[in-house]
Amino acid sequence: MKYPKIRELKEAVISLFSPAYTSKFPAEPHVPFEKFRGKPVVDDENCVGCETCANVCPPQAITFTDDKEKLVRIIKRDYGKCIFCGQCQDHCITGKGVVLSDKIFDMAVFDREKNIECQKKELLICENCGAVITTKEHLHYMHRKLGPKAFSSILNLNLLNQKLKLAEGQNLDIEIRDGLKRKDMFNIICPNCLRQVLVKYLIKGA
């Protein structure tokens, strides 16, 4: 049998009477270091559902699902996969849609489903081909950001009217029946369909 060395005995005695290196969590709340990244908290009023955060999320903790029938975009955030890198905050186009909390750090749960949050945004669908354009809030944000320059695009004349109520009580929608026509520029159509209208009627003059 080998007996412990004097150095090992010394380390054992020092360790016995030294305070623990670990915190007393969960008996006492954990106090992280300054600027420690906490939970990414979403501000629904400033989040426009533009997909930017999902595109830059390294662990793919943020996913989007578009329901064309219900005209809803479902944003799913799985904090069990989140690595708290802060990319969602850094790349948020509004700068306020998501902010890393400096108070919420304890996210341990027994049921992983409790760490999943869902958010819904109203979708805009092309009235001609049925393609997803974006969310209503995203389009409104772009117009606020662009200011007067936004009026150079006629893609969303009806949407602007709904927001500003310039022609309240008037129905500006024109049903698309027999293919794209010049009048369809004033409908909610995707950029690809709008391009077809412009090429066919404005450039060629057909």
GROMACS elastic network, one bead per residue, 0.5 to 0.9 nm:
[ bonds ]
;  ai    aj funct       b0    kb
    4     7     6  0.82123   500
    4     8     6  0.62864   500
    4     9     6  0.66759   500
    5     8     6  0.53005   500
    5     9     6  0.63972   500
    5    10     6  0.87463   500
    6     9     6  0.51235   500
    6    10     6  0.62032   500
    6    11     6  0.87590   500
    7    10     6  0.50636   500
    7    11     6  0.62956   500
    7    12     6  0.86693   500
    8    11     6  0.51190   500
    8    12     6  0.61785   500
    8    13     6  0.87098   500
    9    12     6  0.50897   500
    9    13     6  0.62642   500
    9    14     6  0.86660   500
   10    13     6  0.52708   500
   10    14     6  0.62266   500
   10    15     6  0.85704   500
   11    14     6  0.51364   500
   11    15     6  0.60068   500
   11    16     6  0.84903   500
   12    15     6  0.51051   500
   12    16     6  0.60821   500
   12    17     6  0.88751   500
   13    16     6  0.50370   500
   13    17     6  0.65515   500
   13    18     6  0.86374   500
   14    17     6  0.54950   500
   14    18     6  0.60096   500
   15    18     6  0.50750   500
   15    19     6  0.79383   500
   15    20     6  0.85826   500
   16    19     6  0.82613   500
   18    21     6  0.87918   500
   19    22     6  0.89001   500
   20    23     6  0.74678   500
   20    24     6  0.88515   500
   22    25     6  0.84071   500
   23    26     6  0.84787   500
   23    28     6  0.79143   500
   23    29     6  0.86942   500
   23    30     6  0.68999   500
   23    31     6  0.89492   500
   24    27     6  0.55746   500
   24    28     6  0.54304   500
   24    29     6  0.76815   500
   24    30     6  0.76586   500
   25    29     6  0.56793   500
   25    30     6  0.58083   500
   26    29     6  0.61141   500
   26    30     6  0.75463   500
   29   106     6  0.87680   500
   30   105     6  0.83324   500
   30   106     6  0.82443   500
   32    35     6  0.83738   500
   32    36     6  0.61886   500
   32    37     6  0.89765   500
   32   105     6  0.83417   500
   33    36     6  0.55640   500
   34    37     6  0.89013   500
   34   102     6  0.86977   500
   35    38     6  0.88396   500
   35   102     6  0.73593   500
   36   102     6  0.71236   500
   36   105     6  0.89690   500
   37    40     6  0.83993   500
   37    84     6  0.62174   500
   37    85     6  0.78295   500
   37    86     6  0.76666   500
   37   100     6  0.61558   500
   37   101     6  0.68819   500
   37   102     6  0.67061   500
   37   105     6  0.79790   500
   38    41     6  0.87001   500
   38    84     6  0.68802   500
   38   100     6  0.54580   500
   38   102     6  0.55320   500
   38   103     6  0.67279   500
   38   104     6  0.55441   500
   38   105     6  0.50081   500
   38   106     6  0.85948   500
   39    79     6  0.79256   500
   39    82     6  0.86710   500
   39    84     6  0.69927   500
   39    99     6  0.82111   500
   39   100     6  0.54984   500
   39   101     6  0.52682   500
   39   102     6  0.79015   500
   39   103     6  0.81948   500
   39   104     6  0.56659   500
   39   105     6  0.61538   500
   39   106     6  0.86521   500
   39   107     6  0.80330   500
   40    79     6  0.85369   500
   40    82     6  0.88421   500
   40    84     6  0.73045   500
   40    86     6  0.76454   500
   40    88     6  0.80064   500
   40    89     6  0.76729   500
   40    98     6  0.60965   500
   40    99     6  0.54163   500
   40   101     6  0.59937   500
   40   104     6  0.88289   500
   41    97     6  0.83944   500
   41    98     6  0.54479   500
   41    99     6  0.53481   500
   41   100     6  0.59628   500
   41   101     6  0.62188   500
   41   104     6  0.88880   500
   42    45     6  0.88702   500
   42    46     6  0.83705   500
   42    47     6  0.71997   500
   42    96     6  0.83850   500
   42    97     6  0.57593   500
   42    99     6  0.66287   500
   42   100     6  0.87839   500
   43    46     6  0.55438   500
   43    47     6  0.60061   500
   43    96     6  0.69642   500
   43    97     6  0.50888   500
   43    98     6  0.59235   500
   43    99     6  0.79818   500
   44    47     6  0.50120   500
   44    48     6  0.77305   500
   44    97     6  0.67699   500
   44    98     6  0.85844   500
   44   119     6  0.79432   500
   45    48     6  0.77001   500
   45    96     6  0.89327   500
   45    97     6  0.75212   500
   46    94     6  0.66400   500
   46    95     6  0.82302   500
   46    96     6  0.56886   500
   46    98     6  0.81591   500
   47    50     6  0.79742   500
   47    92     6  0.82524   500
   47    93     6  0.87312   500
   47    94     6  0.71901   500
   47    95     6  0.89823   500
   47    96     6  0.71971   500
   47    98     6  0.72175   500
   47   137     6  0.82243   500
   47   138     6  0.84392   500
   48    51     6  0.86953   500
   48    93     6  0.87130   500
   48    94     6  0.79829   500
   48    97     6  0.74671   500
   48   121     6  0.75811   500
   48   135     6  0.70755   500
   48   136     6  0.79923   500
   48   137     6  0.50417   500
   48   139     6  0.84547   500
   48   140     6  0.88386   500
   48   141     6  0.74094   500
   49    52     6  0.80950   500
   49    53     6  0.88913   500
   49    64     6  0.87864   500
   49    73     6  0.76769   500
   49    74     6  0.87909   500
   49    75     6  0.74620   500
   49    97     6  0.89854   500
   49   119     6  0.88315   500
   49   120     6  0.82456   500
   49   121     6  0.63920   500
   49   122     6  0.89320   500
   49   134     6  0.81539   500
   49   135     6  0.64446   500
   49   136     6  0.89790   500
   49   137     6  0.74334   500
   49   138     6  0.65528   500
   50    53     6  0.79394   500
   50    54     6  0.88836   500
   50    92     6  0.88968   500
   50    93     6  0.82301   500
   50   134     6  0.70268   500
   50   135     6  0.70816   500
   50   137     6  0.86986   500
   50   138     6  0.60511   500
   51    54     6  0.52851   500
   51    55     6  0.63139   500
   51    56     6  0.89833   500
   51    62     6  0.88521   500
   51    63     6  0.82631   500
   51    64     6  0.71621   500
   51    75     6  0.85905   500
   52    55     6  0.51460   500
   52    56     6  0.64975   500
   52    57     6  0.87168   500
   52    88     6  0.76503   500
   52    91     6  0.68984   500
   52    92     6  0.66206   500
   52    93     6  0.75202   500
   53    56     6  0.53761   500
   53    57     6  0.60351   500
   53    62     6  0.71114   500
   53    63     6  0.89671   500
   53    87     6  0.72305   500
   53    89     6  0.77447   500
   53    90     6  0.89410   500
   53    91     6  0.66506   500
   53    92     6  0.64131   500
   53    98     6  0.89491   500
   54    57     6  0.52634   500
   54    58     6  0.86780   500
   54    60     6  0.67094   500
   54    61     6  0.75820   500
   54    63     6  0.57924   500
   54    64     6  0.74302   500
   54    75     6  0.89434   500
   54    88     6  0.76158   500
   55    58     6  0.83418   500
   55    60     6  0.81050   500
   55    62     6  0.83751   500
   55    63     6  0.87411   500
   55    88     6  0.89508   500
   56    60     6  0.82381   500
   56    87     6  0.63568   500
   56    88     6  0.67838   500
   56    91     6  0.76612   500
   57    60     6  0.52076   500
   57    61     6  0.65702   500
   57    62     6  0.66843   500
   57    82     6  0.84937   500
   57    85     6  0.84496   500
   57    86     6  0.88156   500
   57    87     6  0.64301   500
   57    88     6  0.65860   500
   58    61     6  0.77736   500
   58    82     6  0.87017   500
   58    83     6  0.83094   500
   58    85     6  0.83939   500
   58    87     6  0.83058   500
   59    62     6  0.83123   500
   59    81     6  0.63343   500
   59    82     6  0.66434   500
   59    83     6  0.72433   500
   60    63     6  0.67841   500
   60    77     6  0.89661   500
   60    78     6  0.86290   500
   60    81     6  0.75702   500
   60    82     6  0.80825   500
   61    76     6  0.79403   500
   61    77     6  0.57091   500
   61    78     6  0.50168   500
   61    79     6  0.66750   500
   61    80     6  0.78252   500
   61    81     6  0.52787   500
   61    82     6  0.55997   500
   61    83     6  0.86549   500
   62    75     6  0.70926   500
   62    76     6  0.56558   500
   62    78     6  0.64499   500
   62    79     6  0.86812   500
   62    81     6  0.89494   500
   62    82     6  0.85327   500
   63    74     6  0.82976   500
   63    75     6  0.59140   500
   63    76     6  0.52347   500
   63    77     6  0.66529   500
   63    78     6  0.85283   500
   64    73     6  0.67346   500
   64    74     6  0.56917   500
   64    76     6  0.62713   500
   65    72     6  0.83907   500
   65    73     6  0.56919   500
   65    74     6  0.51200   500
   65    75     6  0.66118   500
   65    76     6  0.81174   500
   66    70     6  0.88715   500
   66    71     6  0.75403   500
   66    72     6  0.60572   500
   66    74     6  0.62933   500
   66    75     6  0.88137   500
   66   123     6  0.78238   500
   66   132     6  0.79825   500
   67    70     6  0.55984   500
   67    71     6  0.56651   500
   67    72     6  0.52491   500
   67    73     6  0.61265   500
   67    74     6  0.77306   500
   67   123     6  0.83197   500
   68    72     6  0.67504   500
   68    73     6  0.83773   500
   68   123     6  0.77074   500
   68   124     6  0.88345   500
   68   125     6  0.72810   500
   68   130     6  0.81139   500
   68   131     6  0.86512   500
   68   132     6  0.76157   500
   69    72     6  0.79424   500
   70    73     6  0.88410   500
   70   122     6  0.87514   500
   70   123     6  0.86033   500
   71   121     6  0.85023   500
   71   122     6  0.59077   500
   71   124     6  0.69828   500
   71   125     6  0.74634   500
   72   120     6  0.63377   500
   72   121     6  0.56345   500
   72   123     6  0.51580   500
   72   124     6  0.86504   500
   72   135     6  0.83863   500
   73   119     6  0.81354   500
   73   120     6  0.55665   500
   73   121     6  0.50997   500
   73   122     6  0.62593   500
   73   123     6  0.60430   500
   73   134     6  0.89259   500
   73   135     6  0.75268   500
   74   118     6  0.66440   500
   74   119     6  0.56919   500
   74   121     6  0.66612   500
   75   117     6  0.82165   500
   75   118     6  0.55055   500
   75   120     6  0.61643   500
   75   121     6  0.79882   500
   76   116     6  0.69283   500
   76   117     6  0.58710   500
   76   119     6  0.65358   500
   76   120     6  0.89302   500
   77    80     6  0.88733   500
   77    81     6  0.87585   500
   77    82     6  0.84544   500
   77   115     6  0.82138   500
   77   116     6  0.55745   500
   77   117     6  0.52164   500
   77   118     6  0.63166   500
   77   119     6  0.84094   500
   78    81     6  0.57361   500
   78    82     6  0.66889   500
   78   112     6  0.87065   500
   78   113     6  0.82777   500
   78   115     6  0.60059   500
   78   117     6  0.65924   500
   78   118     6  0.88185   500
   79    83     6  0.82071   500
   79    84     6  0.88477   500
   79   107     6  0.81296   500
   79   112     6  0.88325   500
   79   115     6  0.53080   500
   79   116     6  0.60973   500
   79   117     6  0.80098   500
   80    83     6  0.84912   500
   80   107     6  0.83767   500
   80   108     6  0.86414   500
   80   112     6  0.66836   500
   80   113     6  0.86605   500
   80   115     6  0.58999   500
   80   116     6  0.74905   500
   82    85     6  0.79032   500
   83    86     6  0.84237   500
   84    87     6  0.81719   500
   84   100     6  0.79752   500
   85    88     6  0.80544   500
   86    89     6  0.53367   500
   86    90     6  0.62492   500
   86    91     6  0.87297   500
   86    99     6  0.82668   500
   86   100     6  0.68475   500
   87    90     6  0.50364   500
   87    91     6  0.60271   500
   87    92     6  0.83289   500
   88    91     6  0.54884   500
   88    92     6  0.59237   500
   88    97     6  0.88454   500
   88    98     6  0.67944   500
   88    99     6  0.81968   500
   88   100     6  0.89615   500
   89    92     6  0.53859   500
   89    95     6  0.70606   500
   89    96     6  0.78159   500
   89    97     6  0.75304   500
   89    98     6  0.53312   500
   89    99     6  0.55096   500
   89   100     6  0.69374   500
   90    93     6  0.86695   500
   90    95     6  0.75174   500
   90    98     6  0.89194   500
   90    99     6  0.88212   500
   91    94     6  0.87377   500
   91    95     6  0.75676   500
   92    95     6  0.51124   500
   92    96     6  0.70806   500
   92    97     6  0.62777   500
   92    98     6  0.70071   500
   93    96     6  0.81431   500
   93    97     6  0.79290   500
   94    97     6  0.61070   500
   94   141     6  0.81973   500
   95    98     6  0.75058   500
   95    99     6  0.84508   500
   96    99     6  0.66928   500
  100   104     6  0.88117   500
  101   104     6  0.57621   500
  101   105     6  0.79429   500
  102   105     6  0.77498   500
  104   107     6  0.76710   500
  105   108     6  0.89564   500
  106   109     6  0.89692   500
  107   115     6  0.74134   500
  108   112     6  0.87396   500
  108   115     6  0.84140   500
  109   112     6  0.63850   500
  109   113     6  0.88568   500
  109   114     6  0.71005   500
  109   115     6  0.74027   500
  110   113     6  0.89631   500
  110   114     6  0.84213   500
  111   114     6  0.58258   500
  111   115     6  0.77903   500
  112   115     6  0.54676   500
  112   116     6  0.73504   500
  113   116     6  0.54055   500
  113   117     6  0.86273   500
  114   117     6  0.77644   500
  121   135     6  0.64160   500
  121   136     6  0.77762   500
  121   137     6  0.76922   500
  122   134     6  0.87435   500
  122   135     6  0.55617   500
  122   136     6  0.59546   500
  122   137     6  0.76159   500
  123   132     6  0.73089   500
  123   133     6  0.76140   500
  123   134     6  0.59876   500
  123   136     6  0.59906   500
  123   137     6  0.87166   500
  124   127     6  0.89828   500
  124   131     6  0.87519   500
  124   132     6  0.62711   500
  124   133     6  0.55533   500
  124   134     6  0.55576   500
  124   135     6  0.54838   500
  124   136     6  0.60456   500
  124   188     6  0.77977   500
  124   189     6  0.89121   500
  125   128     6  0.86927   500
  125   129     6  0.84556   500
  125   130     6  0.56102   500
  125   131     6  0.56995   500
  125   133     6  0.56328   500
  125   134     6  0.76040   500
  125   135     6  0.88065   500
  125   188     6  0.74429   500
  125   189     6  0.73645   500
  125   190     6  0.76445   500
  126   129     6  0.58000   500
  126   131     6  0.52374   500
  126   132     6  0.63310   500
  126   133     6  0.64039   500
  126   187     6  0.85365   500
  126   188     6  0.58048   500
  126   190     6  0.50978   500
  126   191     6  0.89209   500
  126   193     6  0.82522   500
  127   130     6  0.58290   500
  127   131     6  0.82125   500
  127   175     6  0.84658   500
  127   176     6  0.74295   500
  127   187     6  0.71826   500
  127   188     6  0.59804   500
  127   189     6  0.55329   500
  127   190     6  0.80838   500
  128   131     6  0.82042   500
  128   176     6  0.66898   500
  128   179     6  0.79851   500
  128   180     6  0.75331   500
  128   184     6  0.88472   500
  128   187     6  0.89107   500
  128   188     6  0.84277   500
  128   189     6  0.63098   500
  128   190     6  0.81077   500
  128   193     6  0.73251   500
  129   189     6  0.79737   500
  129   190     6  0.80002   500
  129   193     6  0.76038   500
  130   133     6  0.88944   500
  130   189     6  0.85482   500
  130   190     6  0.85038   500
  131   189     6  0.85239   500
  131   190     6  0.68368   500
  132   135     6  0.85626   500
  132   190     6  0.75785   500
  133   188     6  0.89365   500
  133   189     6  0.78182   500
  133   190     6  0.56487   500
  133   191     6  0.79808   500
  134   137     6  0.84973   500
  134   138     6  0.66397   500
  134   139     6  0.70883   500
  135   138     6  0.51827   500
  135   139     6  0.64884   500
  135   140     6  0.88023   500
  136   139     6  0.52502   500
  136   140     6  0.62755   500
  136   141     6  0.86112   500
  136   159     6  0.81146   500
  137   140     6  0.50998   500
  137   141     6  0.60648   500
  137   142     6  0.86672   500
  138   141     6  0.50781   500
  138   142     6  0.63089   500
  138   143     6  0.88190   500
  139   142     6  0.51654   500
  139   143     6  0.64383   500
  139   144     6  0.88045   500
  139   156     6  0.83520   500
  139   159     6  0.85820   500
  140   143     6  0.51823   500
  140   144     6  0.63211   500
  140   145     6  0.86257   500
  140   159     6  0.82341   500
  140   160     6  0.78886   500
  140   163     6  0.82433   500
  141   144     6  0.50999   500
  141   145     6  0.60735   500
  141   146     6  0.85611   500
  142   146     6  0.59766   500
  142   147     6  0.83442   500
  142   150     6  0.76471   500
  143   146     6  0.51374   500
  143   147     6  0.58142   500
  143   148     6  0.80898   500
  143   149     6  0.80901   500
  143   150     6  0.52684   500
  143   151     6  0.81304   500
  143   160     6  0.86914   500
  144   147     6  0.52845   500
  144   148     6  0.87061   500
  144   150     6  0.80749   500
  145   150     6  0.83586   500
  146   149     6  0.53941   500
  146   150     6  0.53060   500
  146   151     6  0.88194   500
  147   150     6  0.57570   500
  147   151     6  0.80088   500
  148   151     6  0.57816   500
  148   152     6  0.79193   500
  149   152     6  0.57183   500
  149   153     6  0.81737   500
  150   153     6  0.59903   500
  150   154     6  0.86669   500
  151   154     6  0.68270   500
  151   157     6  0.86229   500
  153   156     6  0.74544   500
  153   157     6  0.83180   500
  154   157     6  0.55130   500
  154   158     6  0.89925   500
  154   185     6  0.66707   500
  154   186     6  0.65168   500
  154   187     6  0.87327   500
  155   158     6  0.84939   500
  155   159     6  0.88066   500
  155   185     6  0.66357   500
  155   186     6  0.67421   500
  155   187     6  0.71524   500
  155   188     6  0.61816   500
  155   189     6  0.65722   500
  155   190     6  0.76406   500
  155   191     6  0.75986   500
  155   194     6  0.72821   500
  156   159     6  0.50511   500
  156   160     6  0.62738   500
  156   161     6  0.86278   500
  156   185     6  0.88235   500
  156   186     6  0.71563   500
  156   187     6  0.70699   500
  156   188     6  0.57123   500
  156   189     6  0.79967   500
  157   160     6  0.52220   500
  157   161     6  0.62597   500
  157   162     6  0.87649   500
  157   172     6  0.85615   500
  157   185     6  0.87860   500
  157   186     6  0.60072   500
  157   187     6  0.73701   500
  157   188     6  0.78191   500
  158   161     6  0.50110   500
  158   162     6  0.62696   500
  158   163     6  0.87413   500
  158   171     6  0.86916   500
  158   172     6  0.64046   500
  158   173     6  0.72265   500
  158   186     6  0.70212   500
  158   187     6  0.68243   500
  158   188     6  0.71426   500
  159   162     6  0.51146   500
  159   163     6  0.63976   500
  159   164     6  0.86880   500
  159   188     6  0.78460   500
  160   163     6  0.50644   500
  160   164     6  0.59171   500
  160   165     6  0.77114   500
  160   166     6  0.82481   500
  161   164     6  0.51629   500
  161   166     6  0.54008   500
  161   167     6  0.62682   500
  161   168     6  0.75457   500
  161   172     6  0.88007   500
  162   165     6  0.52801   500
  162   166     6  0.78656   500
  162   167     6  0.83395   500
  162   168     6  0.78172   500
  163   166     6  0.83695   500
  164   167     6  0.84301   500
  164   168     6  0.88005   500
  165   169     6  0.85737   500
  167   170     6  0.56713   500
  167   171     6  0.82896   500
  167   172     6  0.85092   500
  168   171     6  0.83121   500
  171   174     6  0.82600   500
  172   186     6  0.75871   500
  172   187     6  0.78855   500
  173   184     6  0.87772   500
  173   186     6  0.73878   500
  173   187     6  0.59686   500
  173   188     6  0.84398   500
  174   183     6  0.74809   500
  174   184     6  0.69959   500
  174   186     6  0.78153   500
  174   187     6  0.66804   500
  175   184     6  0.82026   500
  175   187     6  0.82952   500
  176   179     6  0.65787   500
  176   180     6  0.68479   500
  176   181     6  0.81839   500
  176   184     6  0.70145   500
  176   187     6  0.86060   500
  177   180     6  0.81751   500
  178   181     6  0.82438   500
  180   183     6  0.80709   500
  180   184     6  0.61037   500
  180   185     6  0.85798   500
  180   193     6  0.77810   500
  180   194     6  0.87825   500
  180   196     6  0.79210   500
  180   197     6  0.64254   500
  181   184     6  0.53845   500
  181   185     6  0.76866   500
  181   197     6  0.64835   500
  181   200     6  0.86636   500
  181   201     6  0.78001   500
  182   185     6  0.59583   500
  182   186     6  0.84787   500
  182   197     6  0.62319   500
  182   198     6  0.79041   500
  182   200     6  0.85462   500
  182   201     6  0.62770   500
  182   202     6  0.83341   500
  183   186     6  0.61025   500
  183   187     6  0.78217   500
  184   187     6  0.51454   500
  184   188     6  0.81491   500
  184   189     6  0.78395   500
  184   194     6  0.81821   500
  184   197     6  0.76755   500
  185   188     6  0.78241   500
  185   189     6  0.75140   500
  185   193     6  0.89408   500
  185   194     6  0.64094   500
  185   197     6  0.69840   500
  185   198     6  0.82365   500
  186   189     6  0.83314   500
  189   192     6  0.81064   500
  189   193     6  0.61345   500
  189   194     6  0.62941   500
  190   193     6  0.54442   500
  190   194     6  0.62099   500
  190   195     6  0.86522   500
  191   195     6  0.60312   500
  191   196     6  0.86912   500
  192   195     6  0.51155   500
  192   196     6  0.64891   500
  192   197     6  0.89329   500
  193   196     6  0.50690   500
  193   197     6  0.64509   500
  193   198     6  0.87875   500
  194   197     6  0.51084   500
  194   198     6  0.62474   500
  194   199     6  0.85916   500
  195   198     6  0.51055   500
  195   199     6  0.60073   500
  195   200     6  0.84136   500
  196   199     6  0.52169   500
  196   200     6  0.59907   500
  196   201     6  0.84481   500
  197   200     6  0.52348   500
  197   201     6  0.59021   500
  197   202     6  0.75070   500
  198   201     6  0.54907   500
  198   203     6  0.64862   500
  198   204     6  0.85938   500
  199   202     6  0.59079   500
  199   203     6  0.51536   500
  199   204     6  0.64383   500
  199   205     6  0.85246   500
  200   203     6  0.63386   500
  200   204     6  0.55659   500
  200   205     6  0.67888   500
  200   206     6  0.61472   500
  201   204     6  0.57187   500
  201   206     6  0.50567   500
  202   205     6  0.51611   500
  202   206     6  0.76624   500
  203   206     6  0.82278   500
